[in-house]
């Protein structure tokens, strides 16, 4: 069997592509004034030392700070639970964290007590530097309903008002960062797509819980919905 020089070169090129990491976009993105950065739940409770820490959670803070100057519009979300919230395992007899329970709106993952209103645990990470942030959306403050998405609570009926705010401001595209990739970030991105926004998730500016394969499942849903997966290096940052 004769193998041509062209075949060898093509084979070598394919092998190199297969072994390479995620490629940068062919054309870097410069967010317009009609774009907004959404920073999801970068709070003390979700970083090391908090009540529900996401591994490597604090690592995204300098990345978010670095890309923030590229955005004229920034929205921050904050998990803001009542004491004895329905999503807490401690509110259900004989239940442990990360088990599930049936609530009025469906199956709910039960969490350790976290982000209780007014506590230091619920505070935004002290090193966040977001000078153009205009709005903080607090979610999960209804005692009987959890809230992952920045746009809609887990009952899929109660709106936060964020969609109306963004549309009134003429925002058409959102870039989602924060914690955790497979829960609040993914739900926010999916709801943004459902509401008609162009959506990017800045992958290296997120970290995941990855509970029973939840991260892979989230990326599959995000891709199917048309959410674009990018890295912070794909953004043009003003100097």
PyMOL commands that set and color helices and strands:
alter all, ss='L'
color gray80, all
select helices_A, chain A and resi 5-19+44-46+57-68+89-91+120-122+162-168+181-194+214-225+232-234
alter helices_A, ss='H'
color red, helices_A
select strands_A, chain A and resi 35-40+74-79+100-103+106-109+133-139+173-179+198-207+228-230
alter strands_A, ss='S'
color yellow, strands_A
deselect
rebuild
show_as cartoon
